[in-house]
């Protein structure tokens, strides 16, 4: 049920009123609803005829506030949820919190609060009014270090909420900080975090070596996310970090050498490991494929009795003139036979062919997700138009040209205002927009009334002829993809550059040779080169019958509003592939005979 339903029940059903109010007030993303309780009960009305002055002897009314405050379990003041949902600015936290502190209310203000996310950049001294003994999760996503106020406030937090299980503490130094301030903040953070003996999840920025050693002995710690630098790991002896209960470890570092030092210090590794290396130009001296090999050898050590199931690596630009072969670089990980998910993000040119992909699939037969993401800047390429279809026996007048202005990528330079594309360049007819898009119907004309239309499927506006794609060169063909699907039957997502122009010997009734995966529903194909859309659609329907080639979490653009066609920036040929696949599914569902050679 939605919030409107609970609000109606709270007003109209006495039996469910209290339970409905608990649901409505259990999670808040602003203090405004609570502050409104104070405003409404303690503000006197003003009119043009009569001015009522406040009586200083009048006792404030807390009854409305007390009715709702105890119901709040989760408070997210980070502003992100409110901003994304309502497309507005950050709420005025200082005004609302000031209203709550105007009167001597009980402390903490929300006695049953369990989860709190603080507003980025807000002073920590105001935080104390929301901290209570029942708080289990505290998130301070971003705070600038101040030698006086931050040191004072941080040291008070553990005593106000001693039961914390999940903690995010990101305290950053000001630009141009001096070394003494950085050292002071690092020691303070380490000391504060060490105050909670039963932490289960921690996300924080650099700690001291002593702080890391303390964390490694905590038996309750299961999830750890760190930002580490050379100073925080340089003094760690090899095999000095145990982490007995850790199952997820993610860390960001400035150099590959720092990552290697940290990995050497770990006595055992968790089942999930993510390494992000962000090296600037001044630190690229040691960023080479050989150094990456040393890091991966450490990751894969003791693989015979330790199960690494999830691995992610974000690499900086590597030295060298030749593209790096991903399969050769990842060879040390072949010993990790239990790998389920693999994500590699590279800023350097790389290669990966069909044989390389098959070798990787042989090593990781339990693979469920694989991503090979190119972090280099996107380039602009020219997508050639489709050849015109054969004219019908009774030629008809062409439809008006379709204007595609404004469909370019929002972060690219403006494209020519209008590009005329006639319908003869489309392999499938243009469908009318849904009713929600009736205002744009002049750009997408209906079919002539004397034409028998095919089944109506969701259609996309025709794309711009200039379309941003990734810089990587596609070397994997459908043969390599079929080998991956055959050797890894549990695969349900992939992000690989696929060359869909090489379609030789794949145009029969069963191009997959019996390989069929129904788990993959989403995959990154939108920026892959493509040949004949109809042949590609038949191949995908044979090997990936549940796939939607233009949907999923890794599509080029974020999901558009509900009243807009999804993924309207899809390349023209992949758009046709999707239309064909939906036609095949529709016909198979309704028993419509297929033309010879189609599924």
N, C-alpha and C positions, 0 to 999 in steps of 0.2 A: 504494500500500500504506500501511496505517496504522502507527502506532508500535508497536502490539502485534505486528504481523507482523515488523517489524524486530527487536524484542526477542527474539522466538522464534528468528529466524535467528541472532542473535548468540550465543544459548546452545546451539544445536543443530547449526549448519552451520559447520564450520571454514573452508570455502572462502569463505563470505560473512560471516563473523564480523566481520572488520575493517571492511569496507564498511558493514555494518549499524551498527556502533558509531559510525562517522563520521556517519551520518545521525542517529542518536539524540542525539548530543552536539553537533551542529553549531549548534543554536539553543537557547538557554536563556532563561527569563524570571525566573530567581532564581539566587542563588549557593548555595542550599541543597544541590543535588546535589554540587557541588564540595566544600563544607564537610563533607558527610557522608563524603567520602573521608578527610578528616583525622580526623573523629570516630571512624570505624570502625577505622582502623588504629592509632590512638594512645590509645585509651581502654581502661582495664583493668576487667574485670568485678568487680562487688561482689556478695557474698551474705551471708546472715545468719550462716552458719557460719564464713566466712573473709573477712577483709579484706586485700586486696592493695594495698600502698602502691606508689606510682610510684617507680621508680628514676631518680634524677636523671641517672645516667650512661648510661641507655638512649638510643640514637640514635633520633630520630623516623623513622617509616616514611613515605616520600613515594611509594612505588611505585604505589599505587592512584591517587593524585592525578595523578602524571605520566602514567599510562596514558590519562587522559581529558582533561586540561587542554589538551593541544595540538590536540584535535579541535574545540574551540569556535571558531566563526566569528562568531556573532552573539549578543550578550547584551543583553537588554531588561530593565532594572531599573526602568522607569517604574511598574511595578505594575499598569498598566491591563489588560494581557492576562491576567495571573494573577487579578486581581479579577473580571473579567467571566467567565472560564471556570469558575472554581471557587467563585465567590461568597463568597470569603473576604477577609480584610483584607490589607494590604500585608505582604509577607514581611519578616522581621527582618534587614534588610541589615547593620546594624551588628554583630549577633552573628555572622553568617556570614562577613563580611569580617574581623572580628576573629579568627576561627578560622584563616583563611588567613594572617593576618599574625602569628600566635602563634609560628610557626617561621620561620627565615630561608629562605623559598622564593625561587626565582629571580624576578627582576623583568624584564619584566612577568609577572604571574601566568598570563596566557593569551597565549602568544607568537604565536599565529596569528589573533588576534581581528581581524576586519575591520569590524564594525559594533557600536557601543555606544550605548545609551540610558541615561542616568544617572537616578537616582531623584530626583524633585522634592523640593527642600528639603534634600537631604543636602549636607554640606560638600564643597567642591571639593578640599580637601587629601587626602581619601581616594581621589579619582579617579585620582591619579597611579599607583597600583598596577595599574591596568587599562589604562593607555595604553601603546601600543607603536608601533614604527616601521612596522608593516604596517596600522595602523588607517586606514580610508578614510572612515568615517562616524561622526560624533560628535553626539549629541543631548543637550543640557542644557535640558530643557523649562521649568524654573522654578527660579530661585535668587534669594534675597534678598541685596542688596548689603551688604557689610561693608567699610568703608574699609581695614581691615588685611588680613584673611584673603583676601577675594575678589580684591583687587588683587594679592596675592602669588601666589595659585594660578593666576589667569588668565594671567599673564605667563609661567608655566612650561609651559603646555599646548602651545604651538606647537613647542617644542623636543623634546617627548616623542613627538609624532605629526605629523611634518612632511608626510605624504602625504595629509592630509585633503582629500576631494573634496566631501563633503556635511556641512554644519555647521548645527546649530540651537543658538542661544545666546540665551536669554531671561533676562536678569538685571534684576531689578526693585528699585527703591528702597523702603525702608520708608515706611509712611504717616507723614506729618509730616516728610519729609526736608527738609533744607535745600538751597538751590540749589547750594552748593559741592559737596555729595555727588553730586547729580544730574549736574553737569558733569564731576566726576571719573569717575563710572561710564561716562558716554557716551564720554569720550576714551579710557578704558581699553578699552572694547569695540571701538571703531574701530581702535585700534592693534593689538589682538590679531587681529582679523579680517584686517587688512592683512598679517599675517605669512604667510598661505597664498596663494601666488601662483597656484595652479591650482584654486581653488574652482570647482565647477560648480553647486552648489546651496547657497543660504544662506537662513536664516530667523532674523531677529534683531530686537530692539527698537531704539529710537531711536539713531541714530548722529549724528556731527557732519557738517557740510557737507563738511569735508575728507575724511571717511570715505566719503561718498557719491560724491564726485568720484573717489576712488581706485577704488571698486568699478566705476564706469561705464567705466573704461578696461581692465578685466579681460576679455581675449578668451575665457577659459574659462567665464565665468559664463553659465549658461543658465536657471536658475530662481532667482528672487529674491522673498522674502517679507519685508516690512518693517512695522514700526510707526513711523510718523513723527509728529512734532509740529511746531509752528510754528518752534521754535528750530532744528530740524535742517534746515529747507529755506529759511528766510527769506533767507539770504545766497547762495542759488544763483542765478546769472545765467540768463537765458533760453537755451535750447538748449545748456546746458553738460554735460548727461548723455548720453553716447552709447550705452553698452551694446551693443557690436557683435554679440554672439552671443546676446543674451537672447531667449528665446521665451515665457517665462511670468513675469508680473510681478503680484504681489498686494501690496496695502498697506492698512493700517488707519490712519485718521487721526481727529483730534478735531473738525475743522471742514471744511466745504466749501471755504473759502478756502485751507486748507493743501493740500488735494487739487489745487486749481487751480494753486497755486504750483509744486507738484511736477510736474504735467503740463506746465506752461510750460517747466520746466527740462529736460525730456527732448527730445532731438534727434530720436529715433525711438522708435516704440512696438513692442512685441512682438506676436505673433499671439494671445496669450492675456492678457487683462487683467481683474483683479478689484479693485474699489474698495469698501472698507467704511468708511462714515462714521458714527461714533458720537458724536453731539453731545448734551451734556447741556442742561438747561434754560437755563443761563447762556450757552450758545453758539448759541442758535437765532436770533439776530438776523439772520444772513445766510443761514439755511436757507430759501430760497424757490425756486419753480419757475424763476424767471429765472436764479438762480445755477446751478441744475442744468443749464439750457440752455447756459450758458457752459462748464461742465465737459464736457458731451457734444460741444460744438463742437470742443473741443481734442482729445477722443478720436478724432473722425472726420476730423480734418484730414489732408491728404495721403492720403486714402483711395484715390485713383486709382492710386497705385503701391505702396501698403502694404496688406497683407491682414490685417485684424482678423477672426479666426475665432471666438474665444470671449470673451464679455464678460459680466461680472457686476457688479451695482451694488446696494449695500445703503444705502438712504437713511434719514436720520432724519425726524422729524416736520417737515413743511414748513409755512411760514406761509401763511395764507389761509383763508377761510371756505368756499370752494367746492371740491368734489372735483376732483382733477387728472385730466385726460385723458391716459392713458398714451401713446397713439399720438402726440399732439401733442408731449408732452414728449420722446419718443424720436425725433422727426423728424430731428434732426441725424445720427442713426446710419443713416438710410436710405441714405446714401452708401457705407456699408460693405457692399457687395454679396456679399462672401465669408463673411458671418457664418454660423456653424454652430450655436452654442449661445448662448442669451440667457437671463439670469436677473436679474429685477428684484425686489427686496424693499423694500416700502414700509411706513412707519408711518403714513401719511396716507390719508384716503379718496381713492379713485380710481374712474375709470370706464373701461370698454372695451366697445364694442359690436361687432356683426357687421361693420359697414363699417370700423371702425377695425382690427379684426383682419385683414380682407382687404387693407387698405392696407399693413399690416406684412408680410403674406405676399407681396405683390407686390414689396416691396423686398428681402426675404431669401428668395429661392426655394431656396437651399441649406440652409435651416434644418433642423437635426436635433433640437434640444431647445429648448423654450421654457417658462419658468417665470415666473409672476406671483404672488408670494407676499405675503400680507397679514400683517404683523408686529403688527398691533393685537391686544389681548387678545381671547380667544375669549369668546363669549356663549353663553347657554343658550337654546335654542328648543324649542318644543313640536312634535313630529312627529305629525300627525294619524293615527289608525289607518286601516287599509285598510277599505273597505266589505266587508261579509260576502258571500261567494260565494252563489249560488243553492242552495237546499236540494236534495238528491237526491230521487228519486222515493220511495225507501224511507228515511225519516229514521232516523238512527242516534243513539244516545245520545252526548252530547258527552264528549270526553275530559276528564280532570281538568285544572284550571287549571295553568298553567306559572308557576313562581316565577322571577322574574328578579332577585332581590336580589343585590347584589354585582357587577353587571355595569357599574356606572357607571365613569366616567373616574377613574383613581387620584388625580388631582390636584384633583378637584372635591369639594365638600361632599357628605356621604353623602346618598343619595336615600332615598325611602321604602323600608322593609325589604322589602315584597312588593308586586308589581304583578301583578294577575291578568289574563291575556290568554287568551281561549279560542281554540280552533283555528279557529273560524269566521272569525277576523280574519286568517287567513293564506291567501294565494293558493296556496301549495304545502304539501303535508303536511310535518310535522316528521319528520326522519330520525333513526334511532337513532345514538347516539354510537359512535365506534370503540371497540374493545376496550380501548385504552389509557385511555379515559375511563369505564370501566364503573362506577366509583365514583360518577359523577354521573348514572347512568341514571334515577334517580328523578325528575329534573327534566325529562327528555325521554322521555316514554312512547313505546312502540312503536305502530305502526299496528294497528288491529284485525285479527285473523287472517283475517276474511272479506273484507278489502279487498285488491285487487290493487295492490301498490306499484309506483310508477314506478322507473326505474333509480336506484340508490343513488349519489348524488354527495356530496362533502364538504359538510356542512351547518353553519350557524352558529347558536348560541343566539339566540333573539329578543332584540333590543336593548332598552335602556331607552327609555321614551317620551320622556324628556328627554335630549337628546344635544348635546354641545358642537360647534358649527360655527364657521367663520370669520366674521368680521364683514363681509367684503366682500359687495357686492350683485352677484348674477349677472346680467349683461346679454347675454352671448354665448349664442346658441341653437345648435341643431344646424346651422342654415344657415351660421353663421359658422365652425363647426368643419369642415363639409364644404368650405368655400372654402379653409380652411387646409390641409387634407389634399390638395386638388386642386393648389394652387399650390406646395406644399412636399412633393414625393413622397418625400423622404428622411427625413421626420420619424419619430422612433421614441419620443419621450416628450414629454408636455405636462402642465403643471399650471396649469389655468385654471378659473375659476369658470364653470360651464355651467348655464344655465337649461334643465333638461330637462322643464319643464312645458309649453312651447310646442311642440306637436306637430302643428299644422295642416299639411295637405297633405304629411305625411311618413308616412302610414299605408298606402302602397301596397306592391307587391312589391319595388320598387327605390327606397327613399327617398333613397339617396345619388346617384341619377342616374348610376350607373356608377363613382363614386369608391370605391375600395377600397384600403385601406392594410393590409398584412400585417406591417409592421415594428413597429407600436405594440403592445406586449404589456402594458405597465404605464402607467397614467395616473392623475392625481389627480382622482377623481370623487366621492369618498366624502362630501364636504360640500356637494355641489351639490343644489339642489332638484330634485325629480323628479315627473313625472306618472304616467301609466299604465305600470307596470313592464313589461308584456308588449310594448307598443308601443316603449318605449325599448330593450328587448332586441332586437327585430327591427331597429331602426335601427342599433344598434351591431354586430350580426352582419353587416349589409350593408356598413358602411363600415369597421369595425375587427374583422374576424372572428377575430383572434388575441388580442384584448384580454381580460384578466381585470380587471373593474372594481374589484375589492376586493383587489388585491395590488400589490406593487411597492415600491420604496424610499421613496416619499413617502406611504405609507399613514398613517392617523391615528396608529396605535400601532406601537411596535416589534414585530418578529416575536416571537410567543409561543413558549414551549417546544414541543418536537416532539410531546409527548403532549397538547397542547391544540389545539382547533380554531383555525385561523388567523383573525385579524381578527374576533374574536367581538364587537367593538363596532360592526360595520357597521350603518348605518341599515337599517330593515326593508325599505324598497322597493328599495334597491340590492342587498340580499341576495337578493330575489326576481329581480331582473334577472340576477344571476350564476347563480342556479339555472336560469333559463330558457335562458340562453346555453349552459350546460353540457348541458342537455337537447338543444338544437338540434345541438350538435356531436356528441353521442352518437348521435343519430338519423341525422345525415348520415354518420357513420362506419360505421354498421351498416345503412344503407339502409332505415331505418324510414320509412314514408310520413308526411309532415307534414300537419297540418290545413290547409285552405285559408287563405291569407293569411299562413302562416308560412314560414320559410325552410327 
